[in-house]
């Protein structure tokens, strides 16, 4: 069965399993909080997004919620989101673009974060995530204005860019390699290479301290990477590299403990409090739907 057809069927089954969400109570905000949630949302992910944001707000109440509309949301989608998230603010993708950066592939999301951090502690929340436990580390990071990123292995720490470059250059196979590996293998072409840091994290869940970085930093690094990699820098996945660079170079930032915070390949039952249900395992064995139902019961 073609992927698109299989994905449509799986989404329809998931929607049927989670239909009780539509009758759940709206999200309430804490206007005294400095936390702002930002998510880029497409029409087919509205249900998943509401699960993500409601599960998060059941643990931590933000002061503001922003939705970056990828252009696919219809009026009834917006009305539904407003009904479940009173006070949600919609941002236009076209308002967050830079000549120094690629377009698409969630680049506008990162540029939107660079604007929002002027006034907020910004948490980037992917639609395919669920908060299952207290996520106290996130609360503490927000309280201390400390940036964070979702890691990919146990006891992971932020490293020097030189360390990651040295690992990547040994694994890189050129044209056949994923853009993340190719970019990392070319870090030495950055002017600031010797002083920069890096973390091989996931941009699907990341926190950015208030006034922690500026758009100029993104523009400068992106322009250099485009010069080094050409059109490859516009491939899907390059934004994650840039997001990782941003977080790693904010003073006192941290990697969330793994697998307490993990993706669905590496989550551990009874231990993981926050899970990112990436596409490669999202609908494989019913775990996402089962945990979503648990979340809905707790709302």
C-alpha positions, 0 to 999 in steps of 0.5 A: 500500500502506498505511504500516503494511503497507509498514512491516511488510514492510520490517521483516520483510525487514530482520530476515531480512537481519540474522538473524546478529545473534542468534548474535553475542557478548553485549555486555561492560561496563566497570564502571569507566566512568562512561558509561551508555547509555539507550534507550527500546525498543518491541517491534518495534525490539528487533532494531534496538536490539541492532544500535545498542547492539552497534555502539556498545559495539564502539567504546566500552564503557559501565559501565551500560546502561538500557532504558526499556520503553515497555510493549510488551516481552514476557517473551521480549523481556526474556530476549533482551535480557538474553542479549545485554546481561548486566547490562542494567537495565529502567526503567518508563515510569511512573516518569518522569513530571511534571505539568509535562511531556507524557506519551509522545513520549519525554518519559519518556526525557528525565526518566529522563536527568535522574535518571540524570545524578546518577551517570552520564555519560548517552548517549541512543542511539536504536534506529535508529542505527549506530556505523560508526567510532571515534567519537572525539569521543564518547569525548573528550566522555565523558572530559571530562564534556562534553555533546553533541548530533547536529547537522543541518548542517555546521559547526553551533554552539550559538546564542542562543535569540534567534537561533533565535527570529528565524529561526523566527518568519519561517518559522512559518505557525501551525497548519500548521507543525511543533511544533518550528518553532512552539515555536521561534517562541514562545521569546520567551514564556519568562521566561529567553529573553534568557539561554538558548541553543538548538541545532537538534539531534537527540535521537536521539543526545545526551550529558549530562554527569554532574550537568550539569542537573536535572529542575527545569530541564525542568519550568520550561521545559515549564510555560512552553511549555505555557502558551504553546502549549496542547495543541500542546506535547504533540505528537510532537517537543516533547521534541526541542525540550526536549532541545535546550534542555537540551543547549544550556544545559549549559556547554561542550556541543558539536555533533558534527561533521557529516556525520561524525555524520549522519542517513541523508539526509545521511550520506557514504560513507567519512566518516560514522562514526555514522548515525541511520536516521530513518524517512523513509529507513530502509529506502529503498535497502538502505543500513541493512541493508548497513551493519548487516551490516558491523557484524555482521561486526565484532562 
